[in-house]
Amino acid sequence: MKQLLLFAGIFFSICAQAQVKEGKIIYERVTQTPARMFANLDPHIAAQIPKSRTDQFELLFGNNQSLWQFIPSAANEEQSTFSGNGMIVRMATGNNEIAYFDFEKGVRVDQREVMEKTFIVTDTIRKGSWKLTDETKTILNYTVRKAIGQRISTRTSMTMENGEMKRQEYQDTSVMIAWFTTEIPVPVGPDTQGQLPGAILEMDISNGEIVYKAVEVSPKVNTGKIKEPKDGKRITSAEFAIERTRMIEEMRKNMPVRNSFQIRN
């Protein structure tokens, strides 16, 4: 009888875990500093830039919606600013940005910042191309399955050369390795959402350049906090791309020699 009760307890515990459709996930993100950031930098400043930085993010999900946001700390600010020889370098990390997803409507709404101006950017949830494998492992007591995806994006890099700010655009192809669990049957996770049939608990982008790992999963969440960001100028993603290009170009033209500047990844 005791064995039967023990089995029943384990069975119902597994079923309860398998039906998690709302909750909170805390992620730790480790970002390796790209070698391109050190090009043309003053050696004194380059020596101050750490080889990697660690941040934490919070993902709330429920009612077929999700909200992704940064968890601030004093250490984050210290990792982002460096100075030397009369020059200040501020790394633009995007940590003040918020992402809201409505999976039923297929809509995402992002709070984005450019040059201290805030925008509310609306877009559709884009579908990715993923190859699901049979490889599995365990993360935080959840069985996760490996998926391999690819993303092509445009990256803008700002550098200072001979006292002049220069802007360059590059096309990046990123290989993404995601580990997701259908025990949380909601298409949420870091960096990309609405694409896999379960919550992503770990993601590796570009062979370790960026790695997200879930450090805490909780079924408790205040679903009232899962709502669209409102503070900022509301524009479409296409309009935002044009506005961001215009603002960066204006900054490049007006930037005086030996002043502060931003490097965007």
Sequence and secondary structure as in RCSB ss.txt:
>XXXX:A:sequence
MKQLLLFAGIFFSICAQAQVKEGKIIYERVTQTPARMFANLDPHIAAQIPKSRTDQFELLFGNNQSLWQFIPSAA
NEEQSTFSGNGMIVRMATGNNEIAYFDFEKGVRVDQREVMEKTFIVTDTIRKGSWKLTDETKTILNYTVRKAIGQ
RISTRTSMTMENGEMKRQEYQDTSVMIAWFTTEIPVPVGPDTQGQLPGAILEMDISNGEIVYKAVEVSPKVNTGK
IKEPKDGKRITSAEFAIERTRMIEEMRKNMPVRNSFQIRN
>XXXX:A:secstr
 HHHHHHHHHHHHHHHHHT  SEEEEEEEEEE  GGGGTT  HHHHHHS SEEEEEEEEEEETTEEEEEEE  HH
HHHHHEEEETTEEEEEE  TT EEEEETTTTEEEEEEEETTEEEEEEEE     EEEEEEEEEETTEEEEEEEEE
EEEEEEEEEEETTEEEEEEEEEEEEEEEEEETTS S   SS  SSSSSEEEEEEETTTTEEEEEEEEES   GGG
     SSEEEEHHHHHHHHHHHHHHHHHH  TTS EEEE 
